[in-house]
Amino acid sequence: KHLSFLPASMYTEIQREQPDGGNILTHPDYIDGNPDLIKPKKLLNPVKASKSHQELHRELLMNHKRGLGMESKPELQRVLEHRRRNQLIRQKKEEEEAKKLQSPFEKELLKRHQRLDQLEKEQEKQEDHAPEFIKVKENLRRTSTVTGDEKAA
């Protein structure tokens, strides 16, 4: 027992009260040297006894001594990143194949769609450059036609 918080005089008194030194553990019978008794043997851990575990442990110790394992990523993380990378590559390949397999009709539709998008963007740019009073006047016309339609209904 380590009693550093007690003053030295109390510590010596506690030691006098415990003549056996505070040893509470009992000694097993087989230490007496009785030859008739069978001495127990320590059981082997089947995991630690396996060759693969021993080799892995030896490799880990060697890597630790060399300092190799510190910077490298865990195996699970490496496998997951590898799978993600392969999945992205697979998706890109599928998209490229889909583009290659497009019929001429689909290609023409795509071109027209892109042209229409460009025209809409150009119209929005032209509207942005128009003076503000024209924009306000157009908004007033829209609101007046909406309210006029509501009164007629």
N, C-alpha and C positions, 0 to 999 in steps of 0.2 A: 504494500500500500504506500502510496506517495501522498503524504500529508504536509505539503509545503505551506499551507495556510495556518497551521498550528505553530505556536511558539515551541522552541526547542525543549523546554521543561515538560510540556504536556506530551510531546512526542515520545520522550523517554519513559514517561509513566505508562503510555499505551503499550510500549514494547515490553515493559515489565509484566503487564497483565497477560500478555500472550506469550507464554513460555515456548510454544512450539514454533514461533516465528510467523504465526498467522497462516500456516500451511493447512488448508482445509481439504485439499485433494487426498483421496485415499489411494494407496498403492495397490495395483492389481496383484492377484495371487500368483501369476505365472513368473513374476520377477524373483520369487523366493527360490527358484531353481528346482522345483519339484519335477523330476523326470517323468512322472506318470501323467502329468497334465499336457494336453496338446496346446501348443502355443498358437494363437491366432495369427493369420497372415493378412496383410493388407490386400484388399480386393483391387483388381486391376480395372481401370476405367476403359471400357471398350472403345470409346471415342479416341482417347489419347493413345491407346495401344495400336490403333490402325495405322498402316503405313502412309496412307494419303494425308492423315492429320499430321503425322510427324514430318513429312516432307514439306507440307504447307507451313508448319511452324518454323522449320529450319529456314525456308525461303524468306519468310517474314522477318526473322531475326537478321538474316544477311542483308536484306534490303534496308532494314532499320539502321544497321551499323553503317552502311554505305550512305544513308540519307536519301535513298531513292523514293521511298514511299511518302515522303512529306509533301512534295510538290504535286504529285500525280493525283488525279481524281479517283474517287471510288469506282469500282467495277460497274456497279449499277448505273451510276451517272454516265459513264462512258458508253454503256450499251444503249441507254435511252437516247443520248445525243446521236449515236450512230443510226438508230432507228428513225429519228426525226429527219436526219439528213437524207437517208434513203427514201423516206416518204415524200419529201419535197422534190427530190430528183424524179421520182416516179410521177408525181403530179405534173411537173413541167413536161415530161415526155408525153404524158397523156394529152395535155393541152396542145402540144406541137402536132401530135398525130391527128387530133380533132381538126386543127387548122388545115392540115394536109388533105384530110378527107372531105373538106367542104366542097359542095358542088358549085359549079359556076353560078347558078341561080342564087345560092346563099352568099357567095362573094359579092355579087352585084347588089343584093339587098343591103349588105353591110356597107358598101361604098355609098349607097344612097342615104342610108341612115347617118353616116358620118357627114355627108354634104349638108343634110338638113340641120344637123347640130351646128355646123359652122355658120350656116345662114342665120339661125336663131341667135347665135352669139354676136354676129355682126349687127343684127337689128337692135339687140340690147345695147351695144356700144353706141349706135347712132342715137338711140333714145336718150342715153346718158349725156350726149353732147348737146342735146336740144336745150334751149333756154328754159328756165324754171317756170316762167309764166305760161308757156305752152303746156307743160306737164300739169300744172294746176288746173288749166282750162279743160284738159282732157278728163281729169279726175272729176271736175264739176259736172261735165256732160254725163259721165257714167253714173254719178249719184242722182242726177236729176232724172235720168231715164229709169233708174231702178225705182225711185219714189213714185214716178208717174205710172209705172206698171203696177205698183202695189195699189194705187188709188183706183185704177181701172178694174182691178180684180175684186 
